[in-house]
């Protein structure tokens, strides 16, 4: 009899029921709609009825997830389209070169939560690197070339060097020929006329090793009118190819490409689309935080071996990051490579600790050192810095400002406690989280369980409650022990920690007071499963008629009835048995 009705609230539950949906997953803002959802399907639908479940949406720092706002970026030309590699869309991830395995791993790391929170894109970067480390062959490329002449090589002479595709820690074989010629190019960032303290690359009179090749020493430097180097004249120690020449100090190893035989290419370096973690914080207009430096294009050279490879090959450009050929613009004669993800910054961490200005003293590292992604270029859209345009470091902006202190904390945690790199990095996201974890471990907590609880539960409560959080290291350590020895389930651990964070109670005592330390025996789980079948006969009929997805519905019924005391694996097995 209504003349006006809420279209969405009417259409949503009824279309779910008509289409045979069992689990309707929504974000948290729809929790207030659930009562109407349940009333409608209860009043109008006979037989199988869907249920609405609300979860927190994925919210990434330095981006927006609203389709309406993303559409605005596309229509205003602030991005090149829905597949612009800076966009948080699957088409954009595919174009950037991110693999399905990396996306799935990221989803598993983030998990599903009931509380709103924000996720650092560094977690996605971790998943991408993990997926590509053992799959991407290493090759040489230079993004900001500085000419180097090897004066003791003859004009036209080519020395073919055998270079492996894989570092020693990747159990794969394979190599290619890399041509060494009289003229090569190196990264402009790998040379300084007046090297600052801690700088270990080329300078007048210094020697470094060319990756997979000889040691070279700078003898002369040509400069322009402004004093910027334009060409280096170097001596190559060809007779000491596999060792350090006697009496010559070799400062480090740099990557390079033959100038005449290298293949010209454009490298697109993508960074966060917004310059603020939350572009809409305090009511801000998200468009005010669009970062004009989120895309940097550099014209450089890549070694010629890539011309014979499958265009879908994903590479690690040594010391620069993971790249692949752009599937739209880069599959013709003009090569265009998208940077999928940078490598971790090595020099920035040390330079900050030493009080150096990282922007003016970049240093790149290699596989046998700490991988880095410091790349020097002209800046966004060709704009150059006012102070020293030719020495502007653009990789920090293109990859999101790296946090050298975080890398140092992660290394320390991994070494001290045997944590995986991903767990160590997640904990190292803040000094506060590291300090809390260390205090938890002081109470003899099991490492893995403690790390999981601190990374997920404690971090969320700290974000939401700050100084009002009631969790103590001793309480978290006790909960970790109960979880590790199987006394309580992960669901129970989350439940008591959330209550303890709000009330300040001891979570271990909460476990005992609420009976969560007594896991339900299998016989009790079976009784709850049979009761669930009795309450939902129509769903049982539909399941046995072929709607096997309803098994998850019954598992959820039993888990709710068990109140967090049932082992999920036992529930899954018992439900499968009683359904037949």
N, C-alpha and C positions, 0 to 999 in steps of 0.2 A: 504493500500500500504506500510505500515511500515514493515521493516525487523526486527527491534528491537523496543520493546515498554515496558513501565513500567508495569510489570505484576501486581503488587499489585494495582496500581492506576486504571488499567483497570478492574481487576477482582472484586475489592471491590464494586464499585457502581453498576456494572452490575449484580453481583450475588445478591446484596440486592434487586434490582428491580425485578429480575426473581423470587426470593423467597417471594416476597410480603412484604418485610420489609418496615415499615413506618418511624421508627426512628432509625437511625444508630448512636449509641453512641460511641464516640471515646475520646481519651485523647488529651490534648491540643496541642501536637506536630503535630497533623494531621490538624490543622486549615489551614495550607498552602495548603493542598490537596483538600480543599472543593471546590475551584473554578473549578478544573478539574472534581471533582465528579459531581457537578451540570451540567457542560457542557456535560459530557458524557450521563447522564440520560436524559438531555433535548434534546440532538441530536438523541439518539438512542431508547428511550423508549416512546411508546405511552401509554396513560392511567396513572394509578397510579404511582407516582414517589416518591422514598424515599428521605429523607433529612438527612444530617449529622449534628450531634450536638456534640460539643466538651466540655468536662468537665475536671477538674483537677483530676488526679489519686490520689488514697489513698496512702500516703507515711507515714509509721510508723517509729518513731525513733527506734534506736537500731536494725534495721533489713534492709534487702534489699528485694525488691518486684519483681525484674526481674527474670523471669523463667530461663533465661540462667544462671544467677548467682546462683540461687537456685540449678539448676542442677549440677553446679560445686561443691557446698557443698556436694551434695549427692555422686557424683562420687569420690570425694577426701576422702570420709569417715569422713568428719568433722561433719556430723550428721548421724543418723542411717537410714534415708530414708525420703521419702516425707512426711511420717506421724510422723516424729520426733516432739514431742510436742513443740519444740522451733521454728519450721518453721511456716511461715505465710500462711499456706494452710488450706483448710477446713478439709482435712483428719487429719492434725496435731491437729487442734482445737478439732475435735471429739475425737481423742485419748487422748488428755489432759483432756477431760471431760467437755469442754465448751459447753453449751447448745445452741440450735438454738435461743431461746428467747434472750440470751445474745448477740449473734452476730447481731440479728436484732435491738436490742436496741442500740448497738454500732453504727450501720450504721445510725440509726436515729439521734443519737447525733452528729455524724460527719457531716451529711448532704452532699449536693452536691454543689460544688463551681466552679467558673470559674477561680479562682486564685490558683496558686500552693502554697501549704503550707505543713507543716509536722504536724503529729498528735502524741501526747504523748500516749504510750501504757497504761498509767495510766487510760485513758478514757475507754479503753476496760476492765481493771480491775474493774472499777466502775460498768460497766454493768454486769459483771460476778457476783460480790458480790450482786448486787440488785436482780439478778435472783435466786441466791442460798440461800439468807438469810432466806427466808420463806420456802424453799424446802429441805434444808439439815439438817438432825438430828444431834445433837451434841453428840459426843462420845469422849472417852479419849484415847490418844496415846502418847507415849514417843519416841522421835527420837534419843536421845543421852543419854542412860540410866546411871544413878548413883544409885547404890544399897542402899536401906534403910531398916534397920531391926527394926521392932517395937517390942521392947524387952518385953513388957507386954502382947503380944499375944502368945498363945501357938503354938508349932509346929503343923502344920496340921489344925489349927483352921481357919475357913472361916466365915467372917461376911458379909452377903449379904446386900448391901446398895441399896436403891431405888433411882434411878437417873433419872430425867426427860430428855427427848430428846430435849426439846425446852426451850429457855429462856422466861422470863416473857413477853417480848414485841412481841413474835410471838404467835398468837392466835391458837395454836394447843395443843393437848393433847397427852400423850404417855410417857412411861418410860420403863426402863429395870433394871435388877439386875446387880450390879457391885460388884465383889468379892473383899473383903479386906482380905489380908493374912499377916502373920508375915513378909514376905519379899515383898517389893514393889520396884518400880523404879520411880525416878523423873528425870527431865531434869538436866543434869550436870550444865546448866547455872543457875539453881535455887539455887545453893549453892556457897558461897564464904567463904574461910577461913578468909580473911580480907576484909569485905564488904566496898566498897567505899561509899562516901557520896551520899545519895539518893537511895541506894540499899535497897529494901524492901523484899528480899527473905530470904532463910535460911542462917544461919551462926552459928558457935558454940554458944550454949546457947539460940539461938532464937527459936521462935515457929511460925509455919504457919498452916493454915488449908489445909488438903487434900480436893480437890474438891469433894463435896457431902459426905464428911466423917469427921473424927475427926481432932482435932488440934493435931499436933505432935511437940515435942521439941527435939532439937539436944543435946544429952548428951555426945557422944563420936564420934571421927572422926578417921578412919583408912586412912593412906596415903601410897603411894609407896615411893621408894627411892628418887624420885625427889620432894616429898612433895605434890603431887597431890592427892586429896581425892579419895578413892576407895570404901569406905563403911561408911554409917552414922548409928550410933545406936541412936534410938529415943524412947521417951516415948509417947504413944498415949493416949490422954485423952478421953477414951471411954465413960465415964459416962457423959460427957458434949458434946454429939454428935451435938446437935443443937444450942449450945451457946458457948461463950468464957469462958474457965475455970477461976474461980475467981483468981485474982492476976497474971494472965498470959497475957502478951501483945502479941496479934496475929498480925503479921506484914502484912500478905497478904494471898492469896489463890494460891496453885500450883496444877497442874494436875499430875497424877500418873497412874500407872498400876500395877496390881499384878504381881510379878515376876514369880511365878510358873504357874499361870493360864492365863497370858497374851499370846497373839498369836504373834509369831515372824513374822516380816514383813520387807520389804525394802521400804523406802520412797524416791521417786525421787523428788528432788526440782529443778524446772526449773526456770531459769532466762533469761534475754535478751541474745540473741545469740552473739551480738556485744557489745563491751565495750565503744563505742562512739555513741552518738545520730545519727550522720550522718557518717556512715563508709566510705563514699566516698568523704568527704569534702576535698576541696583543692587538688583534684586529687589523693587522697590516694587509695591504693589498699585495697579493702574491706576485703581481707583475712588477712591483718595485724591486723585487729581489732576483729577477732574471739576470744571470751572470753573463755578460757579453764575452767573457773569456772562456766559456764552457766548451768551445770548439776552437782548436788551433790547427791550422794546416801548415805543414812544413814540406818543403821540396827537398828531397834527398836522393840517395842512391842505395840500392840493395844488390847483394851479390847475384851474379847471373844464374846460379843454379836453380833459382825459383822459377825460371821460365819453363823448365821441364816438368814442373810439379802440377798435380791436380789443383785447379784454382780454389777448391774448397779447403786446401791445406791450411791449418792454423799453425803459425810459427811462434817461436820465441825469438824476437830480435834481441840478440845478446845485450844485456845491460839496459834495455829500453822497455821491454814489456812483451805481451802477447798480441799478435796481429794476425789479420787475415784480409784477403782481397775483398773489397766492397762488392757485394753481389749485384749492385745496380750500376755503379760508375766504374768499377775496377776490373771488369772482365774483358775489356778490349785491349788495344795496344798500349794505352796510357794506364799504367798501373796505379791504383789507389788502394792503400791499405788502411783499414780501421784498427785502431788500438782497442783490443777487447778489454784489457785490464793492464795497468802498470805493474811492474815489479815493486817490491818493497824498497823503500829508500834506505840506503846504508850510510851515506856520508852525512845526510842531514841530521841523523841521530847523534853522530859523534861531534859534528860541528856545533850543534846547539849546546851540548855538554861542555864544549870548550869555549863557549861564548863567541863563536864566529858568526859572521853574517852569512847565512846559508844562501841567500839570493845571489850574492856576489862570489861565492866560493863553492860551486856545485862540484860534486864528484860522483862518478858512476862506478858501479862495481860489477863483478862478473860472477859466473857460477861458482868459482872456487873461493869467492869472497862473499860479500853480502849483496844480493841482487838489488839494483837501484833503477830509478826511472827519471833521473834528473836530465832534462833535455833543454838545450838553449835554443831560443828562436825569437821571432820578431814580435810575438804577442798576438792578441786576438785581432783578426781582420786586418793584419798588417800594421797595427798600431805599435809603436815602440815606446819604451819607457823614457821619461824625460831626463833621468839622471845619466844613464849610460845605455843607450838603445842597443848597441851591438852585444851587450853582455846580459841582457834581460833573460831571466830564467822563467820559462813559461810552463814547464811541466808540473810545477807545484800547483798552479792554477788549474791546469787541464785535468789533473787527477784528483782534485780536492786537496786542500792543504794537508800534507802528511804530518803525522804526529810522531816525531822521532822518539819522544819520551815513552810513547806507548809501545813501540818496538822493543825498547830497552826493558820495560817492565815485563813484556811477554817472554823475552829471552830468559830473564831472571826466574820467572815462575816456572817455565818449562824445565830449566836446569835444576832448580831446587826441589820440585815436586814431581817431575816426570810426567807433566801434563802434555796432552796432544797440542800441536800448534794452534788448532782452532779454539780449544778451551782456554789456552794461555792468552790468546789475543782477546777473547771475549772478556776475560777477567781484567785484562790490562786496559780496558776501555776507560777506566778512571782510577785515580789513586785511591779514592775512597773504597772502591770495590776490592782492590788489591789488599788494602789494609785490613778490611773485614775478613777476607779469605785467609790471610795469614793468621789472624786471631782465631779463626775457626780451626785451622790446622794445629794451633798450639794446644788444642784440647784433644789431640790424638784422633782426629776425624779421618775416616777412610777417604782417600784423595778424590777418587772419581765421583763418589756420591756427593761429597762436599762441594766440588767444583760445579756439578750440575745444579745443586740447590742455590748456590751463590749467584751463578750466572743467570738463572731463570727467576727464582722466587725472590731472593734478596734484592737483586738489581731492580726488579719491578716495584717492590715495596719501597725501596729508596727513592725511585723516581716519583712515586705517588705520595709518599708520606714525608720524605726528607728526614729532618731531625725528630719527627714524631713517630718514627718507626720503632716498634717495641721489640724487634728481634734482637737477641744477643748472640754472640759467637758461640757461647756454651750451648745455648738452645739449638742452634743450627747444627752444631757438631753432634749433639745427641740424636737429633732427627736423622742425620746422615748415617749414623751407626745403625739405627733401627731400619732404615731403608736398605742399607748395604747387606745386612744379615737376613733380610727377608721378613722381618717382624711386621713391617707395615708396607702397604703398597705406595706407589708414586702418587696416586690420587689422594691417599690419606695424608701423605707428607705435605702436599700442596695445601690441603685443607687446614691442617693444624698450624702451618706456618703463616697462612693468611690471617687466621684468628689471633695468633700470637702477635703478629705485627700490629694488629689493631688494638689489642688489649694489654700487651706487655706480659702475658702469661707465659709460663714455661711450656713450649710445645711438646716436650716429652711427657709432662704431666697431663697435658690435654689428650695425648694418645691413650694413656691409661684410663683417664676419667671417662672417655667416650667409648672405650672398648675397642679402639682401633688396632690395638696390639694383638688382638686375637683374631687371626685371619679365619674367615669362614671355612669350615671343613667342606669337602666336596659334596657330602650328603646334603648339607644345607644349601649349597649352590644349586644342586639338582632340584631341591624342593622349590626354590625361588623360580627356577626355569620352568617347572611344570605349572606353577601358578600363573606365570606370564602367558603360557600357552592357553590356559583356561580363560584368562581375561580377554584374549584376542583370538577367538576361534576363526574369524574370517581371515585374519592375516595368516593363520596356520594353513587354512585351505589354499590361499593364494600362493604361499610358499611351496606347498607340495604340488601345486599345479605348474610350477616353473619359475615363480618370482623369487629367485634365490637371494636377491638383494635384501629381502626381509630378514635374513639371518642377523644383519646388523641391528635391525629394529629390536629384535628379542635380546640381543646382547646388551643393548642400551637399557632395556627394561630391567634386566637382572642386575646390571651394575648400579642402577639407581636404587633398587630395592636393597642391595647389599650395603649401601651407604659408605662406599669406599673401602670395605673390608674384604672384598673378594679379589683373588688373583685374576687379572684379566685373561691370562692364558687358560686357566681352569674354566673360566666362564665361557670362553670361546669353544673349548672342547665339549663341555657339557651341553651347551645350547645346540651344537651340531648333532650330538647324539640324540637328544630328546626330540628334535625336529625330524630326525630320521632321514 
